[in-house]
């Protein structure tokens, strides 16, 4: 699907607003309260996941565009900022609950989950806000690809962990 066509849909525009809201929540100190931060994060993650599973396929532009990425220093700062908002970030999970041969629990890290999601979404925003149609098309393709191959698992695991972090002290 082309940039101009998807950009005309209300659901995609809501999706972009949700991406912006997630990045802003991660970057800001507006939720200094642990429970409020987790509640707001969970709500945004649920919306992001719902929108992402409905993304259409995107063609890679024929002409290679410049790679837009978030620097390691930016991520280091964001991870520090997330750590400051979260009391406890570790949780236990089985990587693939459908694989009966590998049932060993693994230690997940909510900060890592939220940081990886942030990096992929922020990278998308940098590209999508570029005036070049090819850069925008590349950003859309990368958003779809990165969801299906990377941050979808981080998103589901974060929602799972947040559910228990919020409810463990009730």
C-alpha positions in Angstrom: 0.0 0.0 0.0 1.2 3.5 -0.9 1.9 6.2 1.7 -0.8 8.6 0.3 -3.5 5.9 0.5 -2.8 4.7 4.0 -2.3 8.2 5.2 -5.9 8.9 4.3 -7.4 6.3 6.6 -8.6 7.3 10.1 -7.4 4.1 11.7 -3.8 4.7 10.4 -3.9 8.3 11.6 -5.1 7.0 15.1 -2.2 4.5 15.0 0.3 7.2 14.4 -1.2 9.3 17.2 -0.8 6.2 19.5 2.8 5.8 18.4 3.5 9.4 19.2 1.7 9.1 22.6 3.7 6.0 23.5 7.0 7.7 22.6 6.0 10.8 24.6 5.0 8.7 27.6 8.4 7.0 27.5 10.3 10.3 27.0 8.4 12.3 29.6 8.1 12.4 33.4 4.3 12.9 33.2 3.7 9.6 35.0 5.9 9.7 38.0 3.6 7.3 39.8 4.6 3.6 39.1 1.1 2.3 38.9 -0.1 5.2 36.7 2.9 4.8 34.4 2.3 1.0 34.0 -1.5 1.6 33.5 -0.9 4.2 30.8 1.8 2.0 29.1 -0.5 -1.1 29.1 -3.3 0.9 27.5 -1.0 2.2 24.7 0.6 -1.2 24.1 -2.8 -2.8 23.7 -3.7 -0.2 21.1 -0.4 -0.5 19.3 -0.7 -4.2 19.1 -4.2 -4.0 17.8 -3.4 -1.5 15.2 -0.2 -3.3 14.2 -1.8 -6.6 13.5 -4.1 -4.9 11.0 -1.3 -3.1 9.0 -1.3 -4.0 5.3 1.8 -5.2 3.5 4.0 -2.4 2.2 6.3 -2.4 -0.7 9.9 -1.4 -0.2 10.7 1.6 -2.3 12.7 0.8 -5.4 15.2 3.5 -4.6 17.1 2.9 -1.3 16.6 5.7 1.1 18.8 6.8 4.0 18.7 4.7 7.1 17.2 6.5 10.0 18.0 5.0 13.3 18.1 6.0 17.0 21.6 6.1 18.4 22.9 3.9 21.1 23.3 6.9 23.3 19.7 7.9 22.8 18.6 4.4 23.8 20.9 4.4 26.8 19.2 7.6 28.0 15.7 6.3 27.3 16.4 3.0 29.2 17.7 5.0 32.2 14.6 7.1 32.1 12.4 4.0 32.0 14.4 2.3 34.8 13.7 5.4 37.0 9.9 4.9 36.5 9.7 1.2 37.2 10.1 -0.4 40.6 10.7 -3.9 39.4 11.3 -4.8 35.8 12.1 -8.6 35.8 9.5 -11.3 35.2 9.4 -15.0 34.2 8.1 -16.2 30.9 8.3 -19.1 28.5 9.5 -17.9 25.1 7.3 -20.0 23.0 4.4 -21.5 24.9 3.4 -23.7 22.0 6.8 -25.5 21.9 6.3 -28.4 24.3 10.0 -29.3 24.0 11.2 -26.0 25.4 9.3 -25.2 28.6 12.2 -23.6 30.5 11.2 -20.2 31.9 13.3 -17.3 30.9 13.8 -14.0 32.7 12.2 -11.1 30.8 13.0 -7.4 31.4 10.2 -4.9 31.1 12.7 -2.1 30.6 14.2 -3.9 27.6 10.8 -4.6 26.2 9.6 -1.0 26.4 13.0 0.3 25.1 13.0 -2.0 22.1 9.4 -1.0 21.2 10.3 2.6 21.7 13.3 2.3 19.4 11.4 0.7 16.5 8.5 3.2 16.9 10.7 6.3 17.2 12.6 5.1 14.1 9.3 4.9 12.2 8.3 8.4 13.3 11.6 9.9 12.2 11.2 8.3 8.8 7.5 9.0 8.4 7.9 12.7 9.3 10.5 13.1 6.5 9.1 15.0 3.4 10.5 12.3 1.0 7.8 9.8 -0.1 10.5 7.1 -0.5 11.7 7.6 3.1 8.1 7.5 4.3 7.5 4.3 2.3 10.6 2.8 3.8 9.5 3.8 7.3 6.1 2.1 6.7 7.8 -1.1 5.4 10.2 -1.2 8.4 7.4 -0.6 10.9 5.5 -3.6 9.5 8.6 -5.7 9.3 9.8 -4.8 12.8 6.5 -5.5 14.3 6.2 -9.0 12.7 9.8 -9.9 13.4 10.8 -8.1 16.6 8.6 -5.9 18.8 5.4 -8.0 18.6 6.9 -10.4 21.2 8.2 -7.5 23.3 4.7 -6.0 23.2 2.9 -9.1 24.2 5.4 -9.9 26.9 5.2 -6.4 28.3 1.4 -6.5 28.4 1.7 -9.8 30.3 4.2 -8.5 32.8 2.5 -5.2 33.3 -0.8 -7.1 34.1 0.9 -8.9 36.9 3.0 -5.9 38.2 -0.2 -3.8 38.5 -2.1 -6.6 40.2 0.5 -8.0 42.5 0.1 -5.3 45.2 -3.7 -5.2 45.2 
